[in-house]
Amino acid sequence: MEWSDCSLVEQIPGKAAGQPVVKGTRILADVIVEEFESGSPIEEIHENYPKLTEDTIRKLISFANSHKPQPHL
C-alpha cells in the first residue's frame, strides 16, 4: 500500500524501520487495514490501539480502500 498521499501517515527513516506509521505513533498503518480486512470490527481495533480514535481508523481504512491497485484485465 502506498501511503504517501495520506495526511494521517508518516514515514521517517529510523522510526519503525522506515515503514508507514500513523502520525505521532509507531503503529503501522498497514496493520490497521489488515486487521479490519481480517474481520476485526473498528471498535476492537480501537481497543487494541487506544491511541487511535475510531474516526482515524475509519479514515485509514477508507484511504486504503480508495487507493488499492486495480487488477489488470
C-alpha positions as CSV (number, residue, x, y, z in Angstrom):
1,M,0.0,0.0,0.0
2,E,1.3,3.4,-0.9
3,W,0.5,5.8,1.9
4,S,2.5,8.9,0.8
5,D,-0.7,10.8,-0.1
6,C,-2.4,10.1,3.2
7,S,-2.2,13.0,5.7
8,L,-2.6,10.6,8.6
9,V,0.5,8.7,7.8
10,E,4.2,9.5,8.0
11,Q,7.4,7.6,7.0
12,I,10.5,8.6,9.0
13,P,13.8,6.8,8.5
14,G,14.7,5.0,11.7
15,K,11.2,5.0,13.0
16,A,9.6,1.6,12.7
17,A,12.3,0.7,10.2
18,G,11.0,3.5,7.9
19,Q,7.7,1.8,7.4
20,P,4.5,3.9,7.1
21,V,3.1,4.7,10.6
22,V,0.1,6.7,11.9
23,K,1.4,10.2,12.6
24,G,2.7,10.6,16.1
25,T,2.7,6.9,16.8
26,R,4.7,3.8,16.0
27,I,1.5,2.0,14.8
28,L,1.9,0.6,11.3
29,A,-0.8,1.8,9.0
30,D,-0.9,-1.4,7.1
31,V,-1.6,-3.4,10.3
32,I,-4.7,-1.4,11.0
33,V,-6.1,-2.1,7.5
34,E,-5.1,-5.8,7.7
35,E,-6.9,-6.2,11.0
36,F,-10.0,-4.7,9.5
37,E,-9.8,-6.8,6.4
38,S,-9.3,-9.9,8.6
39,G,-12.7,-9.2,10.2
40,S,-11.9,-7.2,13.3
41,P,-14.5,-4.5,13.9
42,I,-13.4,-0.9,14.2
43,E,-14.3,-0.9,17.9
44,E,-11.9,-3.9,18.5
45,I,-9.1,-2.2,16.6
46,H,-9.6,0.8,18.7
47,E,-9.4,-1.3,21.9
48,N,-6.1,-2.8,20.6
49,Y,-4.7,0.6,19.6
50,P,-6.3,3.1,22.0
51,K,-4.0,5.9,20.8
52,L,-6.1,6.0,17.6
53,T,-9.6,7.3,17.5
54,E,-12.3,5.3,15.8
55,D,-12.5,8.2,13.3
56,T,-8.8,7.9,12.5
57,I,-9.2,4.2,12.0
58,R,-12.2,4.7,9.6
59,K,-10.2,7.3,7.6
60,L,-7.2,5.0,7.3
61,I,-9.4,2.1,6.1
62,S,-11.3,4.5,3.7
63,F,-8.0,5.8,2.3
64,A,-6.7,2.2,1.8
65,N,-9.9,1.1,0.0
66,S,-9.8,4.1,-2.3
67,H,-6.2,3.6,-3.2
68,K,-6.0,-0.1,-3.8
69,P,-4.3,-1.1,-7.1
70,Q,-6.9,-2.1,-9.7
71,P,-6.4,-5.6,-11.2
72,H,-5.3,-5.6,-14.9
73,L,-7.6,-7.3,-17.3
